[in-house]
Amino acid sequence: MTRARAGGFAAVAPPRSRRPVVPPRSAPAPAALSALSAVRTAPAVRGAPYRGGVDSTERPRGPHLEWTVVASDVGPLLLAATPEGLVRVEFHAGPDRVDAMIGPLVSRLGADALRPAPGGEVLLAEPIRQLAAYFSGALRRFELPLDWRLSSGFNRQVLQELDRSVPYGAVVGYGELAARVGQPGGAQAVGNAMGSNPLPLVVACHRVVENDGGIGGFGGGVETKRRLLALEGVLPEPLF
């Protein structure tokens, strides 16, 4: 017999009359299988620090988006901010909806997404503090830098007029707000602008109501709108 080197192992060359003996392959270690499974099932979302539903504390070096979910009197809120300011507020941010909310936002802004550990927020520290003060009744106007990149044109014009001229405890009709931006008869367009608002609650589209006194629609749901108006003293607090 002769000895040959094969793949780093010392192998014995068998006689021609026999089939070669192939050494059994060792099974992958459990840790390797787990890592492979994670790679195969991870969603393809732009921004390395955002790994689907997994939180990352690795702060990106380039343009980034900081986001979190906070509890509130109207349910969980998704908050997102860039170095320019608060860029997104979204209602009903339950665990089953968060990934669907963040993915498109990351793509649209072209930024890496970071969800810091609770208490480790940087860009969102002040928005979180002011929202808590608002729901406790201690704050009546948000004083935050806003990143308006998710709104443009007429929609942004209307939303900025709303933010400037309709204070806590007041309401305005869709038609009246249209007239304030030089578009009398543009009530429907104003309604569309309210529906496009990327910063509800902070830019208070819940204060825009129908001209005949009806409460009107709301992206976060009519019941959420009622509760916010009740908090601000416009409507009576619900009994239940």
N, C-alpha and C positions, 0 to 999 in steps of 0.2 A: 504494500500500500504506500501511497504518497500523501503528504500533507499539503494543503493549499490554504491560502488566506482568503476568506470571503467575508466582506462586510465587517471586518474587525474581529471576527471569530475564527478560531482554529478549527478547520473542518477536515474530516477524513474522507478522501475520495473513495467511493464504494466500488466494488467490482462491476464490470459492465452488465452482468446478468441481473443486477438488482437496481430497483428504482432509487434515485437519490433521496436521502432522508432530509427533509426540510425542517429545521428547528421551529417549534411553535412560536408565534408572535406573542409577546407579552401584552396583556390588556392595559389600556390607558389608566392612569391613576384617576381616582374619583375627582380630584381637584381639576385635572385637565379636562375631564368630561364636562364638569360644571362650567368651566370657562368657555369651552367650545359652544355649549348650549346657549350661554349668555350672548356670545357674539352673533350666533345665527338668529336669535330672536330679537335682538335690539333693533328698534325702528330707525329708519334712515332720516334723521332730522339734522339740519344744518346747525353747527355750533357744537364743538366738542364737549364743553362742560355740561350741556344739556343732554342727558341720557334717558330719554323717555320719562318714566315716572321716578327715576332715581335722582335724589338731590345731590348736588355737587358743591363742595366748598372751595373748589379751585377757581380763583378769580381770574377771568380772562385778561390777557394783556392788551388786546385790541378793542374795537368797539364792542360794547356789551350791553346786555339787558339784565337788570336785576328784577327778580319776581318772587312773589310769595302769595300765600293765601291766608287771610285773616278772618276770624269770626266777627260777626256784627249782628246788630238787632234785626237785620233783614236777611240773614243767612251768610254763608261764606262768600267773601269777596276776593277775586283775583286782582292783585295790584302789580303793575310793572312800571319800571322807570329806567331811563337812560341817563347818561351824564347831563343831558339837556333838561331833564325834568320828568315828571310823572307822565307816562305815555298811554297807559291803559288801565281802566277799571272795568271789571266785569262781574255781574251778579251770578248767583247760583253756581259757584265754583266748587262743586263737589268733586271727590276723587275720581269719579268716572268721567268727568268732563275736562279736567285740567290739561291733559295732554293735547286734546283737540283744540284747546284755547291757545296754548303756548306755541305749538308747531307753526301755525300760520303767521303768528306774530313774529317769530324768529325769522321766518323766510322773508316777510315783508320788510322788516327793518334791516335785514342783512347784518345781524349782530349775534354774537354768542350769548347764550342764556345761562344765568347763574341763579340758583336758589340757595341763598345762604342759610345757615342754621338759625333757628329762632333766636332773636336777640343780636345776631351778627349782621343785620342789615346796615347798609351804608346809604345807598341812594333812596331807600324806602323808609329809613328811620323816621324822618319828619312826616311824610304822609301817614304812616301808621299812628304816630302820636296825635296828629290833627284829627284823623278819623275817630279815634277813641274819644277825643274831646268833643267832637260834633255829636256823637251818639249819647254822650253823657249830658248834653245840653250846655256845655261850657264854651263852645265855639260856634260862631254864627257866620263866619266867612273864612274860607280856606285861603291861606297865603302860601302858595306853593309855586315853584317854577313848573311850567307845563311844556311838554314836547308835543307840538301840534302836527307832527308829520303824518298822522293817520287821518287828518281832515284837511280839506282844501276848498278853494273856490267859495261858492255861495254858502255851503254847509259851514265852513269855518267862520265866515263872516257873521252868520246868524248865531252860532254858538258863542263867539266872542262877545257879541252884543248882549246875549242872555247873561253871560258871566259878569259883564260890566254893569248892567242896569236893572237886574231883577234880584233884589236882596232876599235874605233869609226871612221867611214869614210872609212873603208876597207871591202873587201869581200873575201871569200875563197870558192873554189869549194868543192863539196861533196867528190870527189876523193882525192883532196889534203889534206883535213882534215883527211880522212881515213889513208892516208900515214903518217901523223904526229903522229898518235897513233899506228903506226906499223901494219896497216892493209891495205896495198895497194890492190886495187881491191874491197875494202869494201864500195864503194860509197852508195850502197843501204842500207846497215846497218847504215851508217851515217844518211841517210835520215830518217830512222825509229827512230833513236835517237833524231833527231830534232823534229819529231812529238810527241815524248814522253816528251819533255822539260816541267817541271812543273813551270819554271821561265822565260817564254819568255819575251822579251824586256830587262830585266835585264841581263840574260844570252842570248846574242843577236843572236838567231838562224835566225833572219831575215838577217843576214850578210852571210849566207851560200847559195850559188847559184849554178846553173848547170855549169859544166866545159866548156860548149860551149858558155857561156855567157847568157843563159836563166835565168830568175829570179827564177824559181823553185817554189815549193809549200810552203805553210805556214799554220799552224794551225789556225791563226787568220784571214786567207783570204789573197789572193794575193794582193788585193787593200791596205790592211793594211800594208803588206810588202813593197809595193811601197812607201807608204807615209813615213814609217820609214827610208827607204833608201834615200828618197828625203830630209828628215830632216837632215840626216847625210852627205848630199852632194854627195852621190854616183849616184843618179839619179836626173834629173831636176825636179823642182817642177811642179806638174800638173797645167794645165791652168785653170781647173774648179774644 
